Amino acid sequence: MKYFKKFYLVIYPLLIVFFIFMLDKIFLIQESWIRIGIAIALAYILSPRKKIIKTATGDRKQLTWIFLKNPIFLD
């Protein structure tokens, strides 16, 4: 999990590249603007979210993702 804390910003671009490749090779979508639009939408839905949670001790940054059970605190 410590690597996930450092590199969570890289997940969004990697998902875009993965979905563009998948739409091109598997689903054979030839129009690049359709491929890019669908890939960006899917990557946005599946990318991790960073929230600021206000607690009694101060603000904490929380990272949530659809594939994680528990949130990860960045602070």
C-alpha positions in Angstrom: 0.0 0.0 0.0 2.9 2.4 0.5 3.6 2.3 -3.2 0.0 3.0 -3.9 0.2 6.2 -1.8 3.1 7.4 -3.9 1.9 6.6 -7.3 -1.9 7.0 -7.2 -1.7 9.9 -9.7 -0.2 7.6 -12.3 -3.3 5.3 -12.3 -5.5 7.7 -14.3 -3.2 8.0 -17.3 -2.4 4.3 -17.2 -6.1 3.5 -17.3 -6.6 5.8 -20.3 -3.8 4.1 -22.2 -5.1 0.6 -21.3 -8.6 1.4 -22.4 -7.5 3.0 -25.7 -5.4 -0.1 -26.4 -8.3 -2.4 -25.5 -10.8 -0.5 -27.6 -8.5 -0.5 -30.6 -7.3 -4.1 -30.5 -10.3 -6.0 -29.0 -13.4 -4.0 -30.0 -11.8 -2.7 -33.3 -13.0 0.9 -32.9 -11.3 2.8 -35.7 -12.3 6.4 -35.0 -9.7 7.8 -32.6 -11.9 10.5 -31.1 -14.5 7.9 -30.1 -11.8 5.6 -28.7 -10.3 8.5 -26.7 -13.6 9.7 -25.4 -14.7 6.3 -24.2 -11.3 5.6 -22.6 -11.3 9.0 -20.7 -14.8 8.4 -19.4 -14.0 4.8 -18.2 -10.7 5.9 -16.7 -12.4 8.7 -14.8 -15.1 6.4 -13.4 -12.5 3.8 -12.3 -9.8 6.1 -11.0 -9.1 6.7 -7.3 -10.7 9.7 -5.6 -9.0 12.0 -3.1 -11.2 13.5 -0.4 -10.4 15.9 2.4 -12.0 14.7 5.7 -12.4 17.2 8.5 -11.6 15.6 11.9 -11.1 16.9 15.4 -7.4 16.8 15.0 -7.4 18.6 11.6 -8.0 17.9 7.9 -6.8 14.6 6.6 -6.6 13.5 2.9 -8.3 10.2 2.2 -7.9 8.1 -0.9 -10.8 5.9 -1.9 -11.1 3.5 -4.9 -13.7 1.1 -6.1 -11.2 -1.8 -5.7 -10.2 -1.1 -2.1 -12.2 -2.2 0.9 -10.8 0.4 3.3 -9.7 4.0 2.5 -6.1 5.0 2.6 -5.0 8.1 4.5 -2.3 10.1 2.7 -1.2 12.1 5.7 
